[in-house]
């Protein structure tokens, strides 16, 4: 195993690539600044170490065997990975994080989030011609307390969509994202659709609610707008909840912007309820340099870039209001 590893050097892989591209040992030797005999010797050493034939000796040209083709393909991939690692290491040395994890509540705009990712990858730090800053982005979708848990547990560097009234412990910065309006909706053929408004709790209690499960595993899950003793259908995402409401599987509160088109076309009906409800205040939060972050560097340039985008009122509004509905924007 040691001989095989020592034989598979970047120089050996580059040699294989040069021979395959130029079509001959002589042409590859000229490209690499070596004599052909040196390449012949290098290939034989590689073949001995791997115990395979890499080139067909019956051919007058540098004809790869099946094993040689596999080594060439994997070698090119490894060389590209090595180059990528070197670029990332150089960029990290200038302040760009190796990886940035962003946890987003499922009620926020995926369209806007992906557009922000596009803008991030289009950056050219220091005028570099290489695409992107080299930071790997990891996006997580969470629900309710699960978004906050991702931050406080160190699984995320930045979270969007946490409750604005959440008390922030030392080392975590919290800023308002904006308000999101929720409406109580049912399918038009649901029994509650024909009742006079506002609907009292005792009438709503008689019917099944549809709720999205809190994704928190360790923190106490948050329960919103469910009445004690009410039958509940629990689903995994807000979109699944809307689909269930469309099928008349229950009733419930949803962000108005996510069902605006359904309301406009009569596929869902909004009903006023007697219970008072204010718009939900949402926020974004991140771990500061003062937060305990084992094996993590202080705030880097990637997080700073995302925080800069969130300072824009237009960006915050888009995250709250700009959603996709069957391939079109909903504003």
C-alpha positions in Angstrom: 0.0 0.0 0.0 2.8 2.4 0.9 4.5 1.8 -2.5 1.3 2.5 -4.3 0.7 5.7 -2.4 4.3 6.9 -2.9 4.0 6.1 -6.7 0.8 8.1 -7.1 2.4 11.5 -6.9 1.1 14.7 -8.5 4.2 14.5 -10.9 3.3 11.0 -11.9 -0.4 11.9 -12.5 0.7 15.0 -14.5 3.0 12.8 -16.6 0.1 10.5 -17.5 -2.0 13.5 -18.4 0.7 14.9 -20.6 1.3 11.6 -22.5 -2.5 11.2 -23.0 -3.0 14.7 -24.3 0.0 14.9 -26.6 -0.3 11.3 -27.9 3.3 10.3 -27.5 6.1 10.0 -25.0 8.3 12.2 -27.1 5.8 15.1 -27.3 5.0 14.8 -23.6 8.7 14.8 -22.8 9.1 18.1 -24.7 6.2 19.6 -22.9 7.5 18.6 -19.5 11.1 19.5 -20.3 12.4 15.9 -19.9 13.9 13.2 -22.1 11.6 10.4 -23.4 13.5 7.8 -21.5 12.7 9.5 -18.2 9.0 9.2 -19.0 9.3 5.6 -20.1 11.1 4.8 -16.8 8.4 6.8 -14.8 5.6 4.8 -16.4 7.3 1.5 -15.7 7.7 2.4 -12.1 4.1 3.3 -11.9 3.0 0.1 -13.5 5.2 -1.9 -11.2 3.8 -0.2 -8.1 0.2 -0.7 -9.2 0.8 -4.1 -10.8 -1.0 -3.1 -14.0 -0.2 -2.2 -17.6 -1.1 1.4 -18.3 -0.1 1.5 -22.0 -0.6 -1.0 -24.8 3.0 -1.9 -25.9 1.7 -3.3 -29.2 0.7 0.2 -30.4 3.2 2.6 -31.9 1.4 5.5 -30.3 0.8 6.0 -26.6 -2.4 3.9 -26.4 -3.9 3.6 -22.9 -5.2 0.4 -21.6 -8.5 0.3 -19.7 -6.5 0.5 -16.4 -4.6 3.5 -17.8 -7.8 5.2 -18.8 -9.2 4.8 -15.3 -5.9 6.1 -13.8 -5.9 9.1 -16.2 -9.5 10.0 -15.3 -9.1 9.7 -11.6 -5.7 11.4 -11.8 -7.1 14.4 -13.5 -9.8 14.6 -10.9 -7.3 14.4 -8.1 -5.1 17.1 -9.7 -8.1 19.4 -10.0 -9.0 18.7 -6.3 -5.4 19.5 -5.3 -5.5 22.8 -7.2 -8.9 23.6 -5.6 -7.6 22.9 -2.1 -4.6 25.1 -2.7 -6.8 27.9 -3.9 -9.1 27.5 -0.8 -6.1 27.5 1.5 -4.7 30.7 0.0 -8.1 32.4 0.3 -8.6 31.2 3.9 -5.3 32.9 4.7 -6.8 36.1 3.4 -9.8 35.9 5.7 -12.3 33.8 3.7 -13.8 30.9 5.7 -13.4 27.3 4.4 -17.1 26.7 5.0 -20.1 28.8 6.0 -23.4 27.2 7.1 -26.6 29.2 6.9 -29.8 27.9 8.5 -33.1 29.4 7.1 -36.6 29.0 8.4 -38.8 27.4 5.7 -41.2 30.4 5.5 -38.5 32.6 3.9 -38.0 33.0 0.2 -35.9 30.3 -1.3 -35.7 32.3 -4.6 -34.1 35.3 -2.8 -31.7 33.0 -0.9 -30.5 31.3 -4.1 -30.1 34.7 -5.8 -27.8 35.7 -2.9 -25.9 32.5 -3.4 -25.4 33.4 -7.0 -24.1 36.8 -6.1 -21.7 35.3 -3.6 -20.3 32.8 -6.0 -19.8 35.6 -8.6 -17.4 37.5 -6.2 -13.8 37.9 -7.4 -11.8 38.6 -4.2 -8.8 40.8 -4.9 -9.6 40.9 -8.6 -9.0 37.2 -9.0 -10.0 35.6 -12.2 -11.0 32.4 -10.4 -14.8 32.1 -9.7 -16.0 32.6 -6.2 -14.3 33.3 -2.9 -13.6 29.6 -2.3 -15.9 29.4 0.7 -18.2 26.4 0.6 -21.8 27.2 1.4 -24.1 24.8 3.3 -27.8 25.7 3.4 -30.1 24.2 6.0 -33.9 24.5 6.2 -35.2 24.5 9.7 -38.6 25.2 11.4 -39.3 27.4 14.5 -36.9 26.6 17.3 -34.8 24.3 15.1 -33.4 27.4 13.4 -32.3 28.9 16.7 -30.9 25.5 17.8 -28.7 25.3 14.7 -27.0 28.5 15.8 -26.6 28.0 19.5 -25.3 24.5 19.0 -22.7 25.7 16.6 -24.2 23.8 13.6 -24.8 27.1 11.7 -22.8 30.4 11.5 -25.8 32.5 10.4 -29.6 31.9 10.8 -32.5 33.7 9.2 -36.1 33.6 10.4 -35.8 33.2 14.1 -38.4 34.9 16.4 -37.4 38.5 16.9 -38.3 38.3 20.6 -35.9 35.4 21.2 -33.5 36.4 24.0 -29.9 36.3 22.6 -27.3 34.9 25.0 -23.8 36.4 25.1 -21.8 36.0 21.9 -24.9 36.0 19.6 -26.0 39.1 17.7 -29.7 39.4 16.8 -31.1 41.9 14.3 -34.7 42.3 12.9 -35.5 40.9 9.6 -39.1 42.1 9.4 -42.7 41.2 10.0 -44.6 38.3 8.3 -48.4 38.4 8.2 -50.2 35.1 8.8 -53.8 34.3 7.8 -56.2 31.5 8.9 -57.2 29.5 5.9 -59.4 26.6 4.9 -60.4 24.9 1.6 -63.6 26.4 0.2 -65.5 23.1 0.9 -64.3 22.9 4.5 -67.1 23.3 7.1 -65.5 26.4 8.6 -65.6 28.2 5.2 -69.4 28.7 5.4 -69.5 29.9 9.0 -69.9 33.6 10.0 -66.8 35.5 11.0 -64.9 36.0 13.3 -64.5 32.3 14.1 -64.4 31.5 17.8 -61.9 29.2 19.3 -64.6 26.7 20.4 -65.7 26.3 16.8 -62.1 25.9 15.4 -61.4 23.4 18.2 -63.9 21.0 16.6 -61.8 20.7 13.4 -58.4 19.2 12.7 -55.4 21.6 12.5 -52.5 21.2 10.2 -49.1 22.1 11.8 -45.5 22.1 10.7 -43.2 20.1 13.1 -40.6 22.0 14.9 -37.2 20.8 13.7 -35.5 21.3 17.1 -34.0 18.1 18.6 -32.6 19.4 21.9 -34.4 22.7 22.6 -38.0 22.7 23.6 -40.2 22.8 20.5 -42.4 25.8 19.8 -46.1 25.3 19.4 -47.9 28.1 17.6 -51.7 28.7 17.2 -52.8 25.2 18.3 -55.7 24.9 20.7 -55.5 22.5 23.7 -57.1 19.2 22.8 -57.3 20.0 19.1 -56.7 17.1 16.6 -53.5 17.8 14.6 -52.0 16.6 11.4 -48.3 17.3 11.7 -46.2 17.7 8.5 -42.6 18.4 7.8 -42.7 21.7 5.8 -44.8 24.8 5.2 -45.4 23.7 1.6 -46.7 20.3 2.7 -49.0 22.1 5.1 -50.4 24.3 2.3 -50.9 21.1 0.1 -52.8 19.5 3.0 -55.0 22.6 3.4 -55.8 22.5 -0.3 -56.9 18.9 0.1 -59.2 19.9 3.0 -57.3 17.9 5.5 -57.5 20.6 8.1 -57.3 24.2 8.9 -54.5 26.5 10.0 -52.5 29.7 9.9 -50.0 30.2 7.0 -48.0 33.2 5.8 -50.3 35.3 3.6 -47.7 35.7 0.9 -47.3 31.9 0.4 -51.1 31.4 -0.3 -51.8 34.7 -2.0 -52.4 33.1 -5.4 -54.5 30.3 -3.9 -56.7 33.0 -2.2 -56.9 35.0 -5.4 -58.2 32.0 -7.3 -60.4 30.7 -4.6 -58.5 27.5 -3.9 -58.3 28.6 -0.3 -60.5 30.9 1.8 -59.1 33.3 4.5 -61.3 33.4 7.6 -61.1 36.1 10.3 -60.8 34.6 13.8 -61.9 36.0 17.1 -58.4 35.4 18.6 -56.3 38.5 18.1 -53.0 37.9 16.1 -50.2 40.2 15.4 -47.7 39.8 12.5 -44.8 37.5 13.4 -41.6 39.4 14.0 -38.6 37.6 12.5 -34.9 38.2 12.9 -31.5 37.0 11.7 -28.7 36.1 14.0 -25.0 35.1 14.0 -22.3 34.1 16.3 -19.8 36.9 17.1 -16.1 36.6 17.8 -17.0 36.7 21.5 -19.0 33.4 21.3 -17.3 30.2 22.2 -16.5 28.6 18.9 -14.2 25.6 19.3 -12.1 24.8 16.2 -13.6 27.9 14.5 -11.9 31.1 13.4 -13.2 34.5 14.3 -15.8 36.1 11.9 -14.5 35.9 8.4 -15.1 37.7 5.1 -17.8 35.3 3.9 -20.1 35.9 6.9 -19.3 39.7 6.7 -20.5 39.6 3.1 -23.8 38.0 4.0 -24.4 40.3 6.9 -23.8 43.3 4.5 -26.5 42.0 2.2 -28.9 41.7 5.1 -28.4 45.3 6.0 -30.3 46.2 2.8 -34.1 46.8 3.5 -34.8 45.5 -0.1 -33.0 42.2 0.6 -34.8 41.7 3.9 -38.2 42.5 2.3 -37.5 40.0 -0.5 -36.7 37.2 1.9 -40.0 37.8 3.6 -42.2 38.5 0.5 -40.7 37.2 -2.7 -41.7 33.6 -3.3 -42.1 31.3 -6.2 -45.5 30.1 -7.1 -45.6 27.4 -9.8 -42.6 28.9 -11.5 -43.5 32.6 -11.2 -42.7 35.3 -8.6 -45.2 36.3 -6.0 -44.6 39.9 -4.8 
